[in-house]
């Protein structure tokens, strides 16, 4: 029975394989390495994409693309929105005013609160936009949170 050897994709008789292997050793010593050539050929085929849609190479590429999309952390890519641009600019600022102990009215006196806000902030043009009551655990009004413009 004759023995065959596979070398570089060729089916050769075993005695011919020995002669070819000596030639390949000479090629490797001369600087041409078949492994490097094979890898470069594969990279060339991937770069120029000579594979059809029904091949396993196409399936592997699709899996790699999907893995990149879903497994890449968002922090790797900066946001496309400007950092310091504000979509909504808040022109009001909250001020806390302590409530008077003698004040038992359900609705606060807006004119009195406006006077106290102007005095506290040293802004004579300050205008009240909204007033919220701040209550303690027993339900008593202890302060007013006032939005001013």
C-alpha positions in Angstrom: 0.0 0.0 0.0 1.3 3.4 -1.0 1.5 6.2 1.6 0.5 9.7 0.7 1.4 12.9 2.5 -0.5 16.2 2.3 1.8 19.2 2.1 0.5 22.6 1.2 -2.7 21.3 -0.1 -1.1 18.8 -2.4 -1.4 15.1 -2.2 2.1 13.6 -2.8 3.6 10.2 -2.3 5.6 9.9 0.9 9.0 9.9 -0.9 8.1 13.0 -2.9 6.9 14.7 0.3 10.4 14.4 1.7 11.9 16.1 -1.3 9.3 18.9 -1.2 9.8 19.4 2.5 13.5 20.0 1.8 12.5 22.6 -0.8 10.1 24.2 1.7 12.9 24.4 4.3 15.0 26.2 1.8 12.1 28.6 1.1 11.7 29.3 4.8 15.4 30.0 5.2 15.3 32.3 2.1 12.8 34.6 3.9 9.5 33.6 2.2 7.3 32.0 4.9 4.2 30.3 3.7 2.4 31.0 7.0 2.8 34.7 6.6 1.8 34.5 3.0 -1.4 32.6 4.0 -2.3 35.1 6.7 -1.7 38.1 4.3 -3.9 36.3 1.7 -6.7 35.9 4.3 -6.5 39.5 5.4 -6.5 40.6 1.7 -9.7 38.5 1.1 -11.3 39.9 4.2 -10.4 43.5 3.3 -11.6 43.2 -0.3 -14.4 40.9 0.8 -14.6 38.2 -1.7 -17.1 36.1 0.3 -20.7 35.6 -0.6 -23.7 36.0 1.7 -24.2 32.3 2.2 -20.7 31.6 3.4 -19.6 31.0 7.0 -17.2 34.0 6.7 -20.1 36.3 6.1 -21.9 34.8 9.2 -18.8 35.4 11.3 -18.6 39.0 10.2 -22.2 39.6 11.0 -21.8 38.1 14.5 -18.7 40.3 15.0 -20.6 43.5 13.9 -23.5 42.7 16.2 -21.1 41.9 19.1 -19.4 45.3 18.6 -22.7 47.1 18.5 -24.2 45.5 21.6 -21.1 44.9 23.7 -19.2 48.2 23.3 -19.7 50.5 26.3 -21.3 53.8 25.7 -18.5 55.6 27.5 -16.2 54.7 24.7 -17.9 57.1 22.4 -18.5 60.8 23.4 -21.9 62.2 23.2 -22.8 64.1 20.1 -24.7 66.7 22.1 -22.8 69.9 23.1 -21.7 69.7 26.7 -22.4 73.2 27.9 -25.5 74.0 25.8 -28.7 74.1 27.8 -31.9 73.0 26.1 -34.0 74.7 28.8 -32.6 77.6 30.6 -34.0 78.0 34.1 -34.3 81.7 34.9 -35.9 81.2 38.3 -33.9 80.5 41.5 -35.5 79.2 44.7 -35.2 81.1 48.0 -36.2 79.8 51.4 -37.9 82.2 53.7 -38.7 81.1 57.3 -42.4 81.5 58.2 -43.5 83.8 60.9 -44.7 82.1 64.0 -47.6 84.5 64.3 -48.7 83.9 60.7 -51.6 81.4 60.8 -53.2 82.3 57.5 -53.6 79.4 55.0 -52.4 81.6 52.1 -49.2 83.6 52.4 -49.1 87.3 51.8 -47.4 87.5 48.4 -46.5 91.2 48.7 -44.9 90.6 52.1 -43.0 87.6 50.8 -41.8 89.7 47.8 -40.6 92.5 50.1 -38.7 89.9 52.2 -37.1 88.3 49.1 -36.0 91.7 47.7 -34.5 92.5 51.1 -32.8 89.1 51.5 -31.3 88.9 47.9 -30.6 92.7 47.5 -32.4 92.6 44.2 -35.0 95.3 44.0 -36.3 93.9 40.6 -37.0 90.3 42.0 -40.4 89.0 41.2 -42.1 85.9 42.7 -43.0 83.2 40.3 -44.2 80.4 42.6 -44.6 79.8 46.4 -44.5 76.4 48.1 -45.1 75.8 51.7 -42.6 73.7 53.7 -44.2 71.8 56.6 -42.7 69.9 59.5 -43.7 66.5 60.7 -46.8 67.9 62.6 -48.0 69.7 59.5 -47.1 73.2 60.6 -45.7 75.7 58.0 -42.1 76.3 58.9 -40.9 78.0 55.8 -41.8 79.1 52.2 -39.8 78.0 49.2 -40.1 80.9 46.8 -39.1 80.8 43.1 -37.9 84.3 42.0 -37.0 85.8 38.6 
